[in-house]
Amino acid sequence: MIKLQIHNEVTGRSYGASFKTQEEANAWKESCIKKNSWGKEGDYVITEEDLSLDKEFRNNQKIQARKKEYPSIEEVLHILLDHGVDSEQYASLQAERAAIKLKHILEK
């Protein structure tokens, strides 16, 4: 993920956008420069950051992926209330969660 920050040093206005790929970021940047969207060239500074190089960003992406795959709260409550923590169903639930965590390992 590419994050662009633009600051017009003359007007003090700031702009920003995020893109999935470098190509998308470059296309948007070139389009805005052609239209003078941020003012005249030389009046603004563009800062670009590749968020995929940031460990915290990557870990947050993995956490979001885990949440999408985890069993729902309703499923967990159903198993706990109907079967208890000593049941096969609960052990299966824990095994499923462990497999998801292994699939999306967080960086230290």
C-alpha positions as CSV (number, residue, x, y, z in Angstrom):
1,M,0.0,0.0,0.0
2,I,1.3,3.4,-1.0
3,K,0.5,6.5,1.0
4,L,0.9,9.9,-0.6
5,Q,0.9,13.2,1.3
6,I,1.0,16.5,-0.5
7,H,1.6,19.8,1.2
8,N,1.2,23.2,-0.6
9,E,3.8,25.4,1.1
10,V,2.2,28.6,-0.3
11,T,-1.4,28.0,0.7
12,G,-0.7,25.7,3.7
13,R,-3.3,23.1,2.3
14,S,-2.6,19.4,2.6
15,Y,-3.9,16.5,0.5
16,G,-3.5,12.8,0.8
17,A,-4.5,9.5,-0.6
18,S,-3.6,5.8,-0.4
19,F,-3.3,3.3,-3.2
20,K,-2.9,-0.5,-3.4
21,T,-0.1,-0.3,-6.0
22,Q,2.7,2.0,-7.0
23,E,1.3,2.2,-10.5
24,E,-2.1,3.5,-9.2
25,A,-0.3,6.1,-7.0
26,N,1.9,7.2,-9.9
27,A,-1.1,7.6,-12.3
28,W,-3.1,9.7,-9.7
29,K,0.0,11.8,-9.0
30,E,0.6,12.5,-12.7
31,S,-3.0,13.3,-13.3
32,C,-3.2,15.8,-10.4
33,I,0.1,17.4,-11.5
34,K,-1.2,17.9,-15.1
35,K,-4.4,19.6,-13.7
36,N,-2.5,21.7,-11.2
37,S,-4.7,20.3,-8.5
38,W,-2.2,21.2,-5.7
39,G,-1.1,24.5,-7.2
40,K,1.8,25.4,-9.4
41,E,4.7,23.0,-9.6
42,G,7.3,24.0,-7.0
43,D,4.6,25.3,-4.6
44,Y,4.1,21.8,-3.1
45,V,6.0,18.9,-1.6
46,I,5.0,15.3,-2.2
47,T,5.8,12.7,0.4
48,E,5.4,9.0,-0.5
49,E,5.5,6.1,1.9
50,D,5.3,2.4,1.2
51,L,3.2,1.2,4.1
52,S,4.0,-2.5,3.2
53,L,7.5,-1.8,4.6
54,D,6.0,-0.9,8.0
55,K,5.8,-3.9,10.3
56,E,2.9,-2.5,12.3
57,F,0.9,-2.0,9.1
58,R,1.6,-5.6,8.0
59,N,0.6,-6.9,11.4
60,N,-2.6,-4.9,11.3
61,Q,-3.4,-6.4,7.9
62,K,-2.9,-9.9,9.3
63,I,-5.1,-9.2,12.3
64,Q,-7.9,-8.1,9.9
65,A,-7.4,-11.2,7.9
66,R,-7.7,-13.3,11.1
67,K,-10.9,-11.6,12.1
68,K,-12.5,-12.4,8.8
69,E,-11.7,-16.1,9.2
70,Y,-12.4,-16.6,13.0
71,P,-15.7,-18.1,14.0
72,S,-18.4,-15.6,14.9
73,I,-19.1,-14.5,18.5
74,E,-22.4,-16.3,18.2
75,E,-20.7,-19.6,17.2
76,V,-18.3,-19.3,20.1
77,L,-21.1,-18.5,22.6
78,H,-23.2,-21.4,21.3
79,I,-20.3,-23.9,21.8
80,L,-19.5,-22.5,25.3
81,L,-23.0,-22.4,26.6
82,D,-24.3,-25.6,25.0
83,H,-21.2,-27.8,25.3
84,G,-18.7,-26.2,27.8
85,V,-15.0,-25.8,27.7
86,D,-14.3,-29.6,28.2
87,S,-16.2,-30.6,25.0
88,E,-14.9,-31.8,21.7
89,Q,-16.7,-28.9,20.0
90,Y,-14.7,-26.4,22.1
91,A,-11.4,-28.3,21.3
92,S,-12.3,-28.1,17.6
93,L,-13.0,-24.4,17.9
94,Q,-9.6,-23.8,19.6
95,A,-7.9,-25.9,16.9
96,E,-9.6,-23.8,14.2
97,R,-8.4,-20.6,15.8
98,A,-4.8,-21.9,16.2
99,A,-4.8,-22.9,12.5
100,I,-5.9,-19.4,11.5
101,K,-3.2,-17.8,13.7
102,L,-0.6,-20.0,12.0
103,K,-1.8,-18.9,8.6
104,H,-1.5,-15.2,9.5
105,I,1.6,-15.1,11.8
106,L,2.4,-11.7,13.3
107,E,5.9,-10.3,13.1
108,K,7.8,-9.6,16.3
